[in-house]
Amino acid sequence: MPQIQQPSNQIKLTNVSIVRLKKGGKRFEIACYKNKVQEWRTGVETNLDDVLQISNVFVNVSKGEVAKSGDLQKAFGKLELGDIVKEILKKGEVQVGEKERDHDLTSLRKEIATLVGEKCVDPSTQRPYPVGMIEKAMAEAGFSVKQNKTAKSQVSECIKQLQTDSNLPIQRARMRIKVSMPTEDGGRLREQVTACAEKVEIDNITQADWEVTMLIDPSQFRLINELLQKECKGRGRMETLSFAATASG
C-alpha cells in the first residue's frame, strides 16, 4: 500500500534565509527571516520568535519537509526542540543562493558608494561626485565589499583605497564650524585655533568676544574641542554649521 504524504508536513515559506547543519549523517535546516541570523549571532537580536519564520526543524526548507522526531533524537539526543533550533542557529551555515548573493553585494556596494559620496568631494571643485562615478572608482581600485559587515563600517577603508588605488581625485568634505570665546581667550588661542583650519571664512573680534568661522578636516574637530575644554574652562564654544561643506552656486 503506497504511503500518503501528510499535508501537515508540507510547509511553503518565502523570503527566507536557510541555516543548515549536518549532524549524525543527516541534514537539518531551519527557516529564518533575512538578516536576523547575523543579529542573533552578534547578540543584537535575542528573541528567537523574531528570528525564525517557523519554530520547527526541516530536512528541506525549500520543499517544506519537516524533520522526523526519530532523526532529531538520533542526532541531538534528548535536547528539546528549542535547544536544537539554537544549536543549528549557532553552528549551521547560512545558505545563500548565487542570485541573492549577487543582489546583496550590489546593494551593499551602492550603499557604500552613497555614503562615500555624502562624506567626500572633488578637491578641485569641492563638490560631491555622482554615486555612479564613485562605484566605477571602487571597481578600478579593486575595493572588495565584505558581505558580513555593514556599509557604514566599510566607508573609511573604501575612501582610503580610492585615494591610493584609483584615478579619482577625492578627499573628505570639510566641516564648517564656528568657534567663539571671550576676547581675552581669543588673543591667547587665535593662532592655535586657526592653524587647524584649511580656510578661515570669517574672523571677527570685538571688545567682548572673538568669533571665527572656518572649514576644517573632520580629523581636526576633536583637537579643537580638546583645546577649548583645556584652555577656556567652559568659556569657549564650538558650533558645527555643516558636516559636509561643499561649494555653493
N, C-alpha and C positions, 0 to 999 in steps of 0.2 A: 504494500500500500504506500503510495507516494506521500512524502511529508508535505504538510502545508505550511508555508511561511506565515508566521503570525504578523498581522498588520502592526501590532504594538512595537515590533522590533524595527520597523521602517520609519525612521525619523529624518526628514529632509531639512537641512539647515543651509542658510545662505549668508553671505558676507561674513565668513568665518575664518579664524586663524586656528589651524590644527596643530596640536602638540602631540608628538608621537614618542612612545617609549617601547623598546623591545626588551622583553624580560621573560625568562622561562621558555624561550623558544617561540613566544607569541608576540604579536604586535598589538599594542593598546594605544588608543587615541582619545583625546578629549577635545571638545569644541569650545573655543574661546572667542570673545569679542576682539576685534582688531585692536592692536596697540596695548591691550590690557595685560598681556603676558609679561612684557618688559616692566610695566608698572608694578606688577605683583612681585617680580623677582628683585626689584630695587627697593621695595617697601613703600612705594608711593600709594599703591592700592592694597588694602588689607581685607576688603570684603569679597569673599570668594564668589558670592552671588553676582557681583558686578564684573567678574572675570569670565565666568562660564556662561555660555549660551544655554546649556542644559546640564544639570548635575547628574551626569552619567558617564560611563566609560564605554567606548566603542572599540570594535576591531577595525572598522572602516567608517569614518565620519561621512565621507562622500556618498557612500551607499546607504547610510543610516543603519548600519549593522551594529547592534549593541553587543558588548562582550558578555559571554556566559559566566554565571556566577562560579561555576566549577573552574574555569580557566583563570579567573581572578584569584581564587583561593590558592590554586597551584602556584601562581606566580608571586603573589603578595602575602600569602599566609593568612593570618587571622585579622589583618587590617580592615578597619571599617572603610566603607566606600569613600567617605570624605577624605580619609588619610591616603587612600590610593590615588585619588584625584590630585592631592597636594604633592605626592611623590612624582607623579607624571609631570605636573606643572613645574616642579623644581628641576628634575633631571632630564626631561624629554627634550626633543629637538622640535623647534618651530618649523612647520612645513610651509614654505613659500613658493608658489608657482613662478615660473620664469617671467610670464607676462606681468604678474603682480609685482615681482621684484623690480623689473624694469620701470614699471609705472611709479613705484615708491621712490626709486632712485632719481627719476626725472623730476618728480615733485619736490624732493628734498634738495636737489641741485638748484632748482628755480627759487626755492625759499632762501637758500644760502645767498644766491646771486642778488635777490631782492634786498636782503639785509645788508649786504656789502654796498649795494647802490645807495642805501639810506645813510650809510656811515662815511662814504668816500666820494671824492670829486676828482675831476681832471685838474691837475696842478696849474695848468696854463690859463684855464678859464674859471676855475673854482665852481664849476657846475657839475652836477651828477651825471653819470653815464646811464644810458638805457640798460635795462636788465639784460636784454639780448646780447649787448656788446660785452657785458661782464661774463655772461655764460660762455661766449666764444673765447675770451681770455682765460677762463678757468680750464677749458679744454686744451688750449695752447700751452698752458703752464703744467698740464698733466695733473691737475688737482683731483685727488681721489676722495669722493664722497663716502663717508662712513655711515652705513645704514643704522648702526646701533647707537649713534649719537644724535643729539638734537641739532637742528640747523644753527641755532644761536651759539652753541658751544664750538662750532667749526668756523665761525666767521673770522676770528683773529688769525688763525692758521691760513685761511684762504687769502686774506689780504696780504700777509707776508709772502706767500708763494706767488701771488700776482705781481708783487713788487720785484721779486727776484727772477722769476722764470717766464714772465710774459712780456710782450712788447707794448702793453697798455700802460701808459703813464698814469699812476694812481696814487693818491695819498688820502689819509683820513681827513674828513671835513673838520675844519677848525670850529671850536666853540667860541661863541661871543659872550663875554662876561662883563659885568660892571663891578668894580671894586670901589668902595667908599670907606673913608675913615677921617677922623679929625685931622686938621691941617698939620698939627704938631707931629702926629704919627706919619703923615704923608711925607713930610720933609725928611724923615729918617729912612722910610721904606720905599720911596718912589722908585729909586734906581733898581732895587731888588725885584719889585713887582713888575715893572715894565720890561725888565730883562727876560721875563718869562713869555713875553708877547711876541707873536710873529708880526702883528701890526697893531699899532695904537691908533684907535679911531677918534676918541675924544679924551682930552687930558685937561681937566678943569680944576683950578684951585681957587678957593675963596678964603676969607679970614677964618671961617669956621671949619670948612670941610675940603677934602681933596677927593675928586671922583675921576676915575679913568674907565673908559670902555675900550676893550681890546679883543683881538682874535688870538686864541691860543691853541696849541696842540692839546688834545684831551689829556695827554700824559702830564701836563703842567698843572692841571686843576688841583690835584692833591697837594702839590708842593706849595702853591699859593695859599691854599686853605690852611695848611700847617703853619705857614709863615704868619698869617693873620692871627691864628689862635695863640701862637707863642709870643708875638710881639705886641699885639693890640689888646690883649686881655679882655676880649668881648666888645671893644670899641669899633673894630673893623667889620665890614660886611661885604660879602661876595654874592652876587646875583647872576644866575645863568639866564641870559637873554635868548639864546638859541643853542641847541645841542649840536646842530649841523649847519653852520653858517655857510651859505653859498652866495655867489654873485647875484645881484638883483638887476632887473631891467633888461 
